[in-house]
Amino acid sequence: MTVDRRRKRKQRTIAVLAAVTGVLAGAGTAVAAPADPLARFSQQELQWKSCDDPGLDPAGAQCADVTVPLNYAEPQGRTITMAISRIPATDPAQRRGIMMSNSGGPGGPGLDFMVEVGSGLTPQGRAAYDLIGMDPRGVGRSTPINCGWPRGFGLHSAGVDAGSFAESVAMQSELAARCATAYGDALQHYNTRNTARDMDVIRGLLGADRISYYGTSYGTYLGAVFMQMFPERSDRFVLDSSVDPHRYGAGMLRDMGPANEAALDLWADWAAGHDGEFRLGATRDQVRATLVKLIERAGRDPIKVGEYLLDDHWLPMVPYVGLDDPRKYELIATQIRQIADAAEGKTVQPGPELTTILALVTEALPRDSSAQMAIMCGDVGVPRDPSWYWGNIEAARASQPVFGAFSNNITPCAFWAPPAEAPTAVGNSSPALIVQSTGDTRTTYGAAQAMRQALSGSRMVTLQDVPIHAIFGRYPNTCVYGAINSYFDTGVLPEADYSCRVD
């Protein structure tokens, strides 16, 4: 090959390399980091204002509205509003960050929840954290879901026989249909994963690298989901009365049956000891028999209590509401005595607590609990065949005569559109403090043990021999409160799990 030919080939090679380099340089410019699809949300400016709330305003809180996408997969689409509150840390010099929260439900409002949580914190804890309340998406002031249900509540007992169960199937189908008609495809975006994403948007807007968190009941599931999705943004998390993350949904409801029957035994013992006052029976078995007969009677002919008619779908809800706290035993006995009197044809004027329950479960309210079903049904799918539920109900009746037909009953989720996303797999080493009572009727002790196992870096503090749901700020206990405050104050978990006793 001549020198000229070699020279020409070298020149062509250099030209090709230069052209390729130019293309790559141009491509590099073209594929530079794309604009943040959430920029319009992460860069919004919050407008703080009075909360106009009797609990928040005296606490020195201010409120703001946060705009978030309805569907994070389509951030340029429809938006919704999240309502948040902020109670500033009491000492800016000691401030270390923000603490968020969730009061449970799902579907429980939380804008003012941090007032209650803050009352249990130490002065050191109050000095360290801005307390951030939040109504989750679809709830309270956060673009609320309200399907216009003919009654306020989405869960009820299947009743005493196949005819009553058929009524349940029809009722739950109607509730789901009302929500589908009112909200259509938007419903599938009201779920826990999106609420966790909302929390991260709020975190960024508040200038925090990480969040600390207190959650109770369903709020423990939301907290655990956030810890899976955003582990690097999770700081000190306390999970009070935990959901089993593997049984969230239909399994969680089924687990309530045995736990409530056990709590009912304790109440029946108490009522038997006060038979002279309430006349429900002199032994546990007699008290239980009185309640079961009332449910059967309500199934044949609804009982008129004041202006309300109470049937076998709703009567079990009366003790269910009260059994989450042993301090309500006298109230439950009073309510059952009133229902028994009404069944005997006496004119009864229910007290305010019973009136609230009866109104919730028997009539349309200005705002129903459809947000609860939207979140649960949007999170996980459930069996859709009514026969699956009926088989479980019948199998549970012998051991769960009061609550088996409730905890195993069909829900609106059986008629809901499938979730938009797969459920979050909870299982990492993110640290958390889990506190739980052994007799919890809503989220069982076994559920907390499952959460403890799933979060391998966590520790668990057990309150022994108390059927209480949600401890902190609700059921004073020096040992449990000390564990929670120590963790929030120092960030150091106990060296090992341990138990507490009633003060």
C-alpha positions in Angstrom: 0.0 0.0 0.0 1.4 3.4 -1.0 2.0 6.2 1.4 -0.7 8.2 -0.2 -3.2 5.4 0.1 -2.3 4.9 3.8 -2.6 8.6 4.3 -6.1 8.7 2.7 -7.3 5.7 4.7 -6.1 7.4 7.9 -7.9 10.6 7.0 -11.2 8.7 6.3 -10.9 6.9 9.6 -10.4 10.1 11.5 -13.4 11.6 9.6 -15.6 8.6 10.6 -14.5 8.8 14.2 -15.2 12.5 14.2 -18.6 11.9 12.8 -19.4 9.2 15.3 -18.1 11.4 18.1 -20.3 14.2 16.8 -23.4 11.9 16.8 -22.6 10.7 20.3 -22.2 14.2 21.5 -25.4 15.2 19.9 -27.1 12.2 21.3 -25.7 13.1 24.7 -27.4 16.4 24.4 -30.6 14.9 23.3 -30.8 12.3 26.1 -29.7 14.6 28.9 -31.6 13.9 32.1 -35.3 14.5 31.3 -37.2 17.0 33.2 -38.6 15.8 36.5 -42.2 14.7 35.7 -43.2 15.7 39.3 -41.5 19.1 39.1 -44.8 21.0 39.2 -45.7 19.3 42.4 -42.3 19.3 44.1 -41.8 23.0 43.3 -45.2 24.3 44.4 -45.3 27.0 47.0 -47.4 26.2 50.1 -49.8 28.8 51.4 -50.1 28.4 55.1 -53.3 29.7 56.7 -55.6 29.2 59.7 -56.9 25.6 60.0 -60.3 26.8 61.1 -60.4 23.8 63.5 -61.2 23.9 67.2 -58.5 21.4 68.0 -55.8 22.6 65.7 -56.1 26.4 66.1 -55.5 26.5 69.9 -52.5 24.2 69.3 -50.8 26.8 67.2 -51.2 24.9 64.0 -51.5 26.2 60.4 -52.8 24.3 57.4 -52.0 24.2 53.7 -53.3 22.5 50.6 -50.9 20.4 48.6 -51.5 19.5 44.9 -50.6 16.0 43.9 -51.4 13.9 40.8 -54.4 11.6 41.0 -52.3 9.0 39.1 -48.5 9.1 39.5 -48.1 7.2 36.3 -49.7 10.1 34.5 -48.5 13.2 36.4 -49.6 15.6 33.7 -53.2 14.4 34.1 -55.8 15.1 36.7 -54.7 16.5 40.1 -56.2 16.3 43.6 -55.7 18.2 46.8 -54.1 17.0 50.0 -54.8 18.9 53.3 -52.0 19.1 55.8 -51.4 20.7 59.1 -48.2 21.8 60.9 -47.6 22.4 64.6 -44.1 23.8 64.8 -41.4 22.3 67.0 -41.3 24.2 70.2 -37.5 25.0 70.1 -36.1 25.8 66.6 -32.6 25.3 68.0 -33.3 21.7 68.8 -35.5 20.9 65.8 -34.3 17.8 63.9 -37.1 17.3 61.4 -40.7 16.5 60.8 -43.0 13.8 62.2 -45.9 12.6 60.1 -48.8 10.4 61.1 -51.9 8.4 60.3 -54.8 7.6 62.6 -55.9 4.4 61.0 -59.1 3.3 59.2 -58.2 3.1 56.4 -60.1 6.3 55.7 -59.6 7.9 59.1 -59.0 11.7 58.9 -55.7 12.9 60.4 -55.5 16.6 60.0 -55.8 17.1 63.8 -54.4 13.7 64.9 -51.0 15.2 65.8 -52.6 17.2 68.6 -53.4 13.9 70.3 -50.0 12.4 69.4 -48.2 15.5 70.6 -49.8 15.3 74.0 -48.0 12.1 74.6 -44.5 13.3 73.5 -41.9 14.5 75.9 -40.8 18.1 75.9 -37.7 16.9 74.1 -39.8 15.3 71.4 -42.0 18.4 71.0 -38.9 20.5 70.7 -37.4 18.3 68.0 -40.3 17.8 65.5 -42.7 19.8 63.5 -45.8 17.7 63.8 -47.5 17.2 60.4 -51.1 16.1 60.2 -52.6 14.8 57.0 -56.0 13.8 55.7 -55.0 11.0 53.3 -56.2 11.2 49.7 -60.0 10.7 49.5 -60.5 11.6 53.1 -61.7 14.6 55.1 -60.5 17.8 53.3 -58.3 15.9 50.8 -60.5 15.7 47.7 -62.9 13.4 49.6 -64.6 10.4 48.3 -68.3 10.2 49.1 -70.3 7.7 47.1 -73.7 8.6 48.5 -74.4 5.4 50.2 -77.8 4.7 51.8 -75.9 4.0 55.1 -72.7 5.3 56.5 -70.6 2.1 56.9 -69.3 -0.4 54.5 -68.8 -3.4 56.8 -71.6 -5.4 58.5 -72.5 -8.9 59.6 -73.9 -11.5 57.2 -76.7 -12.2 59.7 -78.1 -15.4 61.0 -79.0 -17.4 57.9 -78.7 -17.8 54.1 -81.5 -15.3 53.5 -79.6 -12.6 55.5 -76.4 -13.4 53.7 -78.2 -12.9 50.3 -79.2 -9.5 51.6 -75.5 -8.8 52.4 -74.4 -9.8 48.9 -77.0 -7.4 47.3 -76.1 -4.6 49.7 -72.4 -4.8 49.2 -72.9 -5.0 45.4 -75.0 -1.9 45.5 -72.4 0.0 47.5 -69.6 -0.9 45.0 -71.9 0.1 42.1 -72.6 3.5 43.6 -68.9 4.2 43.9 -68.2 3.0 40.4 -70.9 5.2 39.0 -69.7 8.3 41.0 -66.0 8.0 40.4 -65.3 5.5 37.6 -61.6 4.7 36.9 -60.4 7.3 39.4 -61.2 5.0 42.2 -58.2 2.7 41.6 -55.8 5.6 42.3 -57.0 6.0 45.9 -54.7 3.5 47.4 -51.9 3.2 50.0 -49.0 3.3 47.6 -50.2 6.6 46.2 -50.7 8.0 49.7 -47.1 7.0 50.4 -46.1 8.9 47.3 -48.1 11.9 48.5 -46.2 11.8 51.8 -42.9 11.9 49.9 -44.1 15.0 48.0 -45.1 16.6 51.3 -41.7 15.7 52.7 -39.9 17.4 49.9 -42.1 20.6 50.1 -41.3 20.8 53.8 -37.6 20.7 53.1 -36.9 17.4 55.0 -34.5 14.7 53.9 -36.4 12.1 55.9 -39.6 11.8 57.9 -40.3 10.3 61.3 -43.7 8.8 61.7 -46.3 7.6 64.1 -49.1 5.4 62.8 -51.7 3.3 64.4 -53.9 0.5 63.0 -54.1 0.9 59.2 -51.5 3.6 59.7 -49.0 0.9 60.5 -49.6 -0.6 57.1 -49.2 2.9 55.4 -46.0 3.4 57.4 -44.6 0.0 56.4 -45.4 0.6 52.7 -43.6 4.0 52.9 -40.6 2.2 54.4 -40.5 -0.2 51.5 -41.0 2.4 48.8 -38.7 5.1 50.3 -36.4 3.4 52.8 -33.7 6.1 52.4 -36.3 8.7 53.4 -37.6 6.9 56.5 -36.3 8.0 59.9 -37.8 7.1 63.3 -41.0 5.1 62.7 -43.4 3.9 65.5 -46.1 1.4 64.5 -48.8 1.1 67.1 -51.3 -1.8 66.9 -50.0 -3.3 63.7 -51.6 -4.8 60.6 -50.2 -8.1 59.3 -48.8 -6.9 56.0 -49.3 -10.3 54.4 -53.0 -10.6 55.5 -54.1 -7.0 54.8 -57.6 -7.1 53.3 -59.9 -10.1 53.6 -57.4 -12.0 55.9 -57.2 -9.1 58.2 -60.9 -8.9 58.6 -61.2 -12.7 59.2 -58.6 -12.4 62.0 -60.9 -10.1 63.9 -63.4 -12.8 64.6 -61.5 -14.9 67.2 -60.0 -11.7 68.7 -63.4 -10.1 69.3 -64.9 -13.3 70.6 -62.1 -13.5 73.2 -62.7 -9.9 74.2 -66.4 -10.6 74.3 -65.7 -13.3 76.9 -63.9 -10.7 79.1 -66.8 -8.3 78.8 -69.4 -11.1 79.5 -67.5 -11.9 82.7 -67.7 -8.3 83.7 -71.4 -8.0 82.8 -72.1 -11.2 84.8 -70.5 -9.6 87.8 -72.9 -6.7 87.4 -76.0 -8.7 86.7 -77.9 -6.9 89.4 -77.6 -3.7 87.5 -77.8 -4.8 83.8 -79.8 -8.1 84.1 -78.0 -9.7 81.1 -77.1 -13.0 82.9 -75.2 -14.2 86.0 -72.5 -16.1 84.1 -70.5 -15.6 81.0 -72.5 -18.2 79.1 -75.8 -16.6 80.2 -74.6 -13.1 79.0 -73.5 -14.6 75.7 -76.8 -16.4 75.3 -78.7 -13.1 75.9 -76.7 -11.4 73.1 -77.0 -14.3 70.6 -80.8 -14.5 71.2 -81.1 -10.7 70.6 -79.2 -11.1 67.3 -81.6 -14.0 66.3 -84.6 -12.0 67.4 -83.4 -9.0 65.3 -83.0 -11.4 62.3 -86.7 -12.4 62.5 -88.0 -9.0 63.3 -85.8 -5.8 63.5 -85.8 -4.2 66.9 -87.0 -0.6 67.2 -84.5 1.4 69.3 -85.6 4.9 69.4 -86.2 5.9 65.8 -83.9 3.2 64.4 -84.5 -0.4 63.3 -81.8 -2.7 64.3 -81.5 -6.1 62.5 -79.1 -9.0 62.6 -76.7 -7.3 60.2 -76.1 -4.4 62.5 -76.7 -5.6 66.1 -73.2 -7.2 66.4 -71.7 -3.9 65.5 -72.8 -2.5 68.8 -70.4 -4.6 71.0 -67.8 -4.6 68.2 -67.4 -0.8 68.4 -66.8 -0.9 72.2 -64.7 -4.0 72.6 -61.5 -2.3 71.5 -61.1 -0.7 75.0 -61.9 -2.4 78.4 -62.9 1.0 79.8 -66.1 0.8 77.7 -67.5 -2.3 79.3 -70.1 -0.5 81.3 -71.1 1.4 78.2 -71.5 -1.8 76.2 -73.7 -3.3 78.9 -75.9 -0.2 79.0 -76.4 -0.4 75.3 -77.2 -4.1 75.2 -79.6 -3.6 78.1 -81.4 -0.8 76.1 -81.6 -3.1 73.1 -83.0 -5.9 75.2 -85.6 -3.6 76.7 -86.6 -2.4 73.2 -86.9 -6.1 72.1 -89.4 -6.5 75.0 -91.5 -3.7 73.6 -90.4 -1.0 75.9 -89.9 2.6 74.6 -86.1 3.2 74.6 -84.3 6.5 74.0 -80.7 5.5 73.1 -77.8 7.4 74.6 -75.6 9.5 72.4 -73.0 6.8 71.8 -75.5 4.2 70.8 -77.3 6.8 68.6 -74.1 7.5 66.8 -73.6 3.8 66.0 -77.2 3.4 64.9 -77.1 6.4 62.7 -73.9 5.3 61.1 -75.0 1.8 60.2 -78.7 2.3 59.4 -79.1 5.6 57.5 -77.5 7.8 54.9 -75.2 10.4 56.3 -73.7 13.7 54.8 -70.4 11.8 54.5 -70.1 8.0 54.4 -67.2 5.7 54.9 -66.8 4.9 51.3 -63.2 6.2 51.4 -62.3 3.3 53.6 -63.5 0.8 51.1 -61.9 2.7 48.2 -58.5 2.4 49.9 -58.8 -1.2 51.0 -60.3 -2.4 47.7 -57.7 -0.3 45.8 -54.9 -2.0 47.6 -55.5 -5.7 47.4 -57.9 -7.9 45.5 -60.2 -10.3 47.4 -62.2 -13.4 46.3 -65.2 -12.5 44.2 -67.3 -15.6 44.6 -70.0 -15.2 47.3 -69.9 -18.9 48.1 -66.4 -18.5 49.4 -67.6 -16.1 52.0 -70.6 -18.2 52.9 -68.5 -21.3 53.4 -66.3 -19.3 55.8 -69.2 -17.9 57.7 -70.8 -21.3 58.3 -67.5 -22.8 59.4 -67.0 -20.0 61.9 -70.4 -19.9 63.5 -69.7 -22.6 66.2 -66.6 -21.0 67.6 -67.6 -17.4 66.7 -71.3 -17.2 67.4 -71.4 -13.3 67.5 -68.6 -12.2 65.2 -68.0 -15.0 62.8 -70.7 -13.8 60.4 -69.2 -10.3 60.6 -65.5 -11.0 60.2 -66.0 -13.5 57.3 -68.7 -11.6 55.5 -68.5 -10.4 51.9 -67.4 -6.7 51.4 -67.8 -4.2 48.6 -64.3 -5.2 47.5 -65.7 -8.4 46.0 -67.5 -6.2 43.4 -64.7 -3.6 43.0 -62.5 -3.0 40.0 -59.1 -4.8 40.3 -56.3 -2.7 41.9 -54.1 -0.7 39.6 -50.9 -1.9 41.2 -49.7 -5.1 42.9 -49.7 -4.9 46.7 -46.5 -3.8 48.3 -44.3 -6.7 49.5 -43.3 -5.7 53.0 -40.0 -7.1 54.0 -36.8 -5.2 54.7 -34.5 -4.3 57.5 -35.7 -0.8 58.0 -35.9 -0.1 61.7 -39.2 0.6 63.5 -40.6 0.3 67.0 -43.7 -1.8 67.1 -46.0 -1.6 70.1 -49.0 -3.9 70.6 -51.4 -5.2 73.2 -52.0 -8.9 73.4 -55.8 -8.6 73.3 -56.2 -6.1 70.4 -59.5 -6.7 68.7 -58.9 -4.9 65.4 -55.3 -5.6 64.6 -54.4 -8.8 66.4 -51.3 -9.7 68.4 -50.4 -12.2 65.7 -50.6 -9.5 63.1 -48.0 -7.4 65.0 -45.7 -10.4 65.3 -45.9 -10.8 61.5 -45.0 -7.1 61.1 -42.1 -7.6 63.5 -40.9 -10.5 61.4 -41.3 -8.6 58.1 -39.3 -5.6 59.3 -36.3 -7.5 60.5 -34.6 -4.4 61.9 -37.5 -3.6 64.2 -38.2 -4.2 67.8 -41.5 -5.0 69.5 -42.9 -3.9 72.9 -45.9 -5.8 74.1 -48.5 -4.6 76.5 -49.7 -7.8 78.3 -53.2 -8.8 79.1 -55.1 -5.8 77.8 -57.7 -5.8 74.9 -56.8 -2.3 73.8 -56.5 -1.1 70.2 -54.2 1.9 69.7 -52.2 2.6 72.8 -50.2 5.9 72.6 -52.3 8.9 73.4 -55.3 6.7 74.2 -54.4 4.2 77.0 -51.8 5.5 79.4 -49.0 3.1 80.2 -45.7 4.3 81.6 -43.8 1.4 80.1 -45.1 1.7 76.5 -45.0 5.5 76.5 -41.5 5.4 77.8 -40.4 3.1 74.9 -42.0 5.3 72.3 -40.6 8.5 73.6 -37.2 7.1 74.1 -37.1 6.1 70.5 -38.4 9.4 69.2 -36.0 11.3 71.4 -32.8 9.2 70.8 -33.4 7.2 67.7 -32.1 4.1 69.6 -34.3 1.0 69.5 -34.4 -1.4 72.5 -31.7 -4.0 72.4 -34.4 -6.7 72.3 -38.1 -7.1 72.3 -39.8 -6.9 75.8 -43.2 -6.8 77.5 -45.0 -4.2 79.6 -47.7 -4.7 82.3 -50.7 -2.5 83.1 -49.8 0.4 85.4 
